[in-house]
Amino acid sequence: MENIDPVEYGKLLGKVDALSEKVECMESDLKELLALANKGKGGFWMGMMMASAIGGVVAWFFGQVGR
């Protein structure tokens, strides 16, 4: 078994710490993006509901006027 160089071992530990920190940042960013996507999805469906309701009222109105 080879001897472990303390300097190289320290460099590896530093890299692992840096990568762990980056992964934590990426996880929090991913959670933020997921929350924004869910908000956008809800807004989309609310818009679809409003457009459908307005379209129904307009269709009913022109159906009544056309008689």
C-alpha positions in Angstrom: 0.0 0.0 0.0 1.3 3.4 -0.9 1.9 6.2 1.5 -0.7 8.9 1.5 0.6 12.4 0.7 -0.9 14.8 3.3 -0.8 17.7 0.8 -2.7 15.8 -1.9 -5.1 14.5 0.8 -5.7 18.1 1.9 -6.3 19.2 -1.7 -8.9 16.4 -2.2 -10.7 17.3 1.0 -10.8 21.0 -0.2 -12.3 19.9 -3.5 -14.9 17.7 -1.8 -15.9 20.6 0.5 -16.2 22.9 -2.5 -18.3 20.4 -4.5 -20.5 19.7 -1.5 -21.2 23.5 -1.2 -22.0 23.7 -4.9 -24.4 20.8 -4.7 -26.2 22.4 -1.8 -26.6 25.7 -3.7 -27.9 23.7 -6.7 -30.4 21.9 -4.6 -31.8 25.2 -3.2 -31.9 26.7 -6.7 -33.7 23.6 -8.0 -36.3 23.9 -5.3 -36.8 27.6 -6.2 -37.3 26.7 -9.8 -39.8 24.0 -9.0 -41.8 26.4 -6.8 -41.8 29.0 -9.7 -42.9 26.3 -12.1 -45.8 25.3 -9.9 -46.9 28.9 -9.5 -46.8 29.3 -13.3 -48.8 26.1 -13.8 -51.5 27.4 -11.5 -51.6 30.8 -13.2 -51.9 29.1 -16.6 -55.0 27.1 -15.5 -56.5 30.1 -13.9 -56.1 32.0 -17.2 -57.7 29.1 -19.1 -60.6 29.1 -16.7 -61.2 32.8 -17.1 -60.8 32.6 -20.9 -63.4 29.8 -21.0 -65.8 31.6 -18.8 -65.5 34.8 -20.9 -65.9 32.8 -24.1 -69.0 31.1 -22.8 -70.6 34.5 -21.8 -69.8 35.9 -25.2 -71.2 32.9 -27.0 -74.4 33.0 -24.9 -74.8 36.8 -25.5 -74.4 36.4 -29.3 -76.8 33.4 -29.2 -79.4 35.5 -27.5 -78.9 38.5 -29.9 -79.1 36.2 -33.0 -82.6 35.0 -32.2 
